[in-house]
Amino acid sequence: MSAIVAIVGRPNVGKSTFFNRLIQRREAIVDAVSGVTRDRHYGKSDWNGKEFSLIDTGGYVVGSDDVFEQQIDKQVELAIDEADAIIFMVDVETGVTGMDEDVAKLLRRVKKPVFLAINKVDNAKRAEDAVEFYALGLGEYYTLSSINGSGTGELLDALVEVLPEKENQDNQLPRFAVVGRPNAGKSSFINALIGEERYIVTDIAGTTRDSIDTKYNRFGFEFNLVDTAGIRRKAKVKENLEFYSVMRSVRAIEHSDVCLVLFDATRGFDGQVENIFWLAQRNNKGVVILVNKWDLVEDKETNTIKQYTQRIKQAMEPFVDVPIIFISALTKQRIFKAIETAVEVYQNRSKKIKTRKLNDVMLPIIQQTPPPAYKDKYVKIKYVTQLPTPYPQFAFFCNLPQYVRDPYKRFLENKLRENFNFTGVPVTVFMRKK
């Protein structure tokens, strides 16, 4: 599980610009999936080989500065409560303001690392002006420019030094997180599985406020089942308690092995469900799509499931090798099939393939369909091996790795899926110099 870093500060200091810059540092997040709608509320980044999640606390309170002043204490306190480190962003153009002092007053009392980031410092004069922020009483500061990126390296160097190392999760039970929008039926699904009313179920969205673990041990399966609070769009997260729930849900996704993305069939696989799906995919988690409340869908015909499945896969492209199961938590229709499938996906995610077998299968395929020539350069792939990571990653060793384009990498990924069954699991292909 990676660390969580919260970016706090008053409006219009450049938090979102800085946030976007950081999540774009990782090519797999930004470029690997084209056309993905990304929610600016949370994202992943890495620096010097250490991964962390970012929470952008800006923009949650809609209204005037007066409204923000009334709410800022609670927002920052919630971010502090859940984060491992805090970046406090201010604006050198406006200097120290009353709201900056309010935030600083809260941050001076916390026991977690706080980094004062002074934004919009893009010339020597502004660097001199930054000295006044010593008045906030937070010690040393970092000057940067969110727009052009100058100064961010120094801040990130210091940040990753204080972030906790990943927890060792060996010999622990697999963790399956049930995630989705509010009021999609997540708690009802878990109640149906365990056979008791463990969770409160109401028609009011957001009844579940926290991420709760339940040990499941039936029919030969043993794992931890996590019911998470619903994840909403940033614009919808106006209540402080709900903001806290979203942070806990993000952490639950990171801390899981398989995510059961559950949504309401009557509402469809909309943009926010896609965001949740891609968050799980970007975290390299196993994924199972659960279409809940299928019993409420009217006018079903013979090919309704096929058409519905096709629409979902179009939204998930290019990661379409994901099981989709139509369930009803109310009538218990196919809920145990959902768990069987989740266990299979978990096994696929932890699968290790011997190097010899990999090469026996993949090298003839590569020989028959070699990488296309690029700039008159011919790539020769010598061998392939699986990397020792918790999820499937493969290194293909060749003479000119820089000339292997993304379409051919997707071709290799598809062939790996065809021959070794990685359904429901993101697969990463790397080209390495031989």
N, C-alpha and C positions, 0 to 999 in steps of 0.2 A: 504494500500500500504506500503510495507516494505521499509526501507532505502537502499540506494546504497552506497557501500564502494568500492573505487578504489584502486588497488594495483599498485603503480608506482615505477619506478627505471630503472636502466640501465640493459642490458642483462646479463644473467648468474649470477644473485645474488640469485636465488632460488625462484623467485616469483611464478612460476607455481607449484613447489612442495608445497609451502605454500598454494596456492590456492586449490590444490587438497586435501590437508589435511583438510582444513576448510569445503569444500562442503561434505566431507565424514563424518563429525561429525553427520550429520542428517541421521539416518538409512533409513527413508522413501525415501530419494533421491538416496541413493547408493544401498541399498539391495532390496527394494520393487520391482523393475523392473529389471529382470536379462537380461543381454546382450544388454542393451540400449547404443547406441553410444552417448557419451556425448561430446559436444563441450566445450573445455576448455576456451572459451571466457567469458562465464558467468555462474553463478551457484547460488544456494541458500544455506544459512547456518543459524544456530541459536546458541545463547549462552545465558544462563540464562533466557530462555523463550522469548528472543527477536529475531525476524527474520530479516535478512538483505540479500541483493543481493550483490554478489561479481563481480567486473569487473576486469579481468586480462588484463592490458594494455601491457604486455610484448609480444614480438614476432611479433608485427604488421609490423615492418619495417624489410624487408629482405635485407641483405647485410652486408657491413663492419661496423666497428665502426664509420667511417667517415660519412656514410649515416645516421646512427642513430643520430650522433651529430647534423646533419642538421635538423632532424625531431623531436627531443626529446621535444623541447619547445612546439610545437603545440600539440603533443600527450598528454603531461601532462596537458596543459591548457584545452584541451577538457575534460579530465577526471575530472579535478577540477571543471569545469563548471557544470557538471551533478551530481557529487557525493555529498553525505552528509558528508562524512569523507574520509580521504586519509591515506593509509598506505604506507609510503616511505621506501622501503627495500634496504638495503646496505649489503655488504659482508665484514665480519671482516678479512677474509684471505687476501684480496687485499688492505684493508684500504681505506682511502678517495681518490677518483679519481677526475679528472677534470669533468667528466660527473656527478658524485654525486653532485659536487658543483653547476653545472648548474641547476640541478633539485632543489636543496635546495634553490637556489636563487629565483626560481619561487614560491616555497612553502612558503617562508618567507613573501610573499606579500599577501597571501590569508587569507580570514576571516573564513575559515572552519577548523575544528579540523584536525591536522596532527600528525600522530604517526610515529616516527622514529623507525623502526624495524631493528636491527642488526642481520643478519642471520649467521648461521654456528658457533654459540658460543656453543660448546659442552664440554668445559673444563675450568678450572679456569684461565689458561694462556690467553685464548682467551677473557675471560670476562675482564681481565685487559687491553688487547689491545683495547677493545671497547671504552675506554675513549677518544681516539682521535676523535671520531665522534661528540664530543661537538663542534668541530671546525666548523661544518655545521651551527651552530647558530639556531638550532631548539629545544633547551632545552633538557629535559629529554628524554632518549631513553629506548627501551625494547630489551633485548637480548634473542634470541631464536634459535632453530634449527628446520628448516622445516622438516628435515628427520625424527628425532625421536620425535618431538613435544614438547620438553622441552621449557618452557618459553612462549608458546602460550597462556596459560590460563591468565597470568597477562596482556598481551596485549589485549585480548578479553574482560576481565573485564573492562578495561579502555575504550575500544572502545564502548561497548554497553551503557555505562553511558552517552555518548554524542549524541547517535543516537536519532532522533526525534521519538516521539510516532506515532502510526498509526493514520491516519486521520479518523475522524468520517464521514462515508459516508451515514448515515441515511437520509432518505427523499430525496435522490438524484436519478436522473433518472438512470436506468440501463445503463451500458456501454458495448457496443459490439465492440471488437477490430478486425479489419480485418488484419490478419497477414500472412506472407508467404515470399517466396523467391522474390528477385527483378524481375520485369517484368512478374509476374504471372497473372496480370490483376486486382489487388486490387482496384486501382483508377477507372478503367473502371466499375467495379462491383458497386462501390458507386455512380458513375455518373448515371449508369442505374437505380439505386434505387431511387435517389432523382429527376431524370428527368432533370438534367441540368449539364453542363460541369463545375462542381465545381473544379475539379482537372485536372492538366495538364497530358495528356496521350501521351506518345511517345513510340517508340520501344527501346529507350535507357534505359537499366536497371539502376535504381537508380534515376529516375526523382523525385520521392517523397523523400524529405530529412528529413522531420519532421513528427511527429505524430499530426494529425489534427482532431479536433472534429467537427461533424456535427449533429445537432439535427434532428431527424427523427420523424415525427408525421403524419402518414397516416394509413388509414384502421384500426383505433382503436389501433395502436401501437405507443408508445412514448418511445424513448430511445436516447442515444448519440451513434453515430456511429464514430469509430475512424479508420482513414486510417493511417497505419504505413509504415514507410520506410522498404524496404525489408531486411531481415536478411540473411547475407551471412556467409559462413564458415570463420573462423578466418584467414586462409591463404589467402583468397581473399580480406580481408579488408585492402587495402593498402593506400587508400586515406583517409586523415584525416576527411573530411566531411562525408564520409561513415561510419567511425568508430563512429562518433557522432550520425549518424542515427541509428546504431545498438543499442547504449545505450538508445536512446529514444524509440525504439521499445520494448526493454526489459522492460522499465518502463511502457509502454502502456499495455503490457500483464499483468503486476502486478496490474495495476490500473483498469483492466476491470473485468466484471462479466462473460462474455462469449467471447471466442476466436473463430472467424471464420477462420479456417486454410485453406487458399485458395492456390491451386497449379495448375500448368499447366498440363493438361491431357497428352499433347504430350511429356512431360518430365518425368512424373510418380512421384510416392510417394517415392522420393529418400531420401538419408541419411540426408540431411539438412532439408527437410520437417519434417522428423521424429524428429530431434532435436527441431524444433519449437513446434511440437505436445507435446513432453515430457516436454518442458519448461512450457507450459500451464498446463499440467497435474500435474507437481510438484508444481505449484502454486495453485492447487485446483480450477482451473477455469472450467466453463462449456466449452465444445468443440463441434464444428460442423465442419465436413470436407466438403469442397467445391471443387469439381473437375471441374475446369474452362476449357474453350475452348474445351468442349466436342464435339462441332460441327466440330472441326478440326480433330478429330480422324477418320482415314480412315478404311475401311473394317470392319465396325461394323456389328455384327451378333446378333441373338436373345439373346444369353447368354453372350454377351460381358460385359455388366454392372455387371452381377453376378460374372464373373471371375475377373474383375477389383476390385470389392468390396472385394472379397476373398483375393486378394493380399495385399490390404491395411490393412485388419484386421489381417493378419499374421504378418505384420510389427508392428502393434499396440499392440500385445499380451503382457500382459493379459488384458489390458483395451480395450476391443473390443465393449463395449456397447456404441457406438458413432454413431450418425447419419451421413450418407455419402450421399451427394446430388450432382448430376451431372448437372452442369449449363453451361450457356454461357453468359458472361456479354455483348458480342457483340449483340447477338440476343435476349437477355433478357429471355432466356429459364430458367425457374424454379428459377429465382432470388427471387421472392416473397415467394416461398416455402422455400427458404433458411432462410428468415427473420422469417417466421412463426415457423420454426423449432428452430431457435435461441431463440425466445420468450419462446417456450415450455421448452427448456433446462434451461433457466433462472428460470422459475417457478419450475422445478425439483430441481435446486440447492438451492432454498430458501424454499423448502418444509419442513414443520414440522409435524412429526407424533406423535400422542398422545402415551404416554407410555403404556396405557392399550391396545390400538390397536396393538402396536408393540409386546407386550407379548402374546396377543391372537393368533397372527399369527406365531411368531417365536418359542415360547416354544414347541408347538406340533412338529414342524419340528426338533428341537434339540432333543426332546425326542425320536423321531423315528430314527434319525441319530446322536447319541451323538459323542462327540470328541473321537477319538481312544485313547486307553490306551497308555501311554508313560512312560517307565521305571517302569512298573507295577503300575502306578498312574492313577486313574480314575477321570476325571474332571466332575464336576456337575455344569452346568450353571443354575443360579437361576432366573435371570431376565435381561432385556435389556432396555436401555433408550437412547434417542437421546440427544446428547450434545448441549448446546446453542451456536453453532458456525455458521458463515455465510454460511457454506457448510456442507453437510451431514457427520456427524461423530457419531458413535454409540459405547456405552460402554456396554459390556457383563460382568455381574458380576458372578464370579464363585469361587470355593474353591482353585483351583490351576492354576492361569492364566499363570504361567511360563511354563506349560506343554502343552499349546495349540499351535500347530504348524501352520505355514503359510498356508499349503493346507486347513486346516479346516477354517481358517479365510477367505480364498477366497470362500469357500463353503458358509459361512454365508453371505458374500458380495453378492454372486450370488443370494441367496434366498431373500435378501432384494431387489435386483433389480427386481426379478421376481414378487414380491408381491406389490411393492410400486412405480415402474417406476422411476428410477433414470438415464434414458438414457442421455448420454452425460455429466455426472457428475462423477468425482472421488468420491468414497465412502471409508471412513476409518473406520476400525473396531479395537477397543481396547478391550483387556481383562483386567478386573480389579478384585482385591481381594474383595470377599464378606465379 
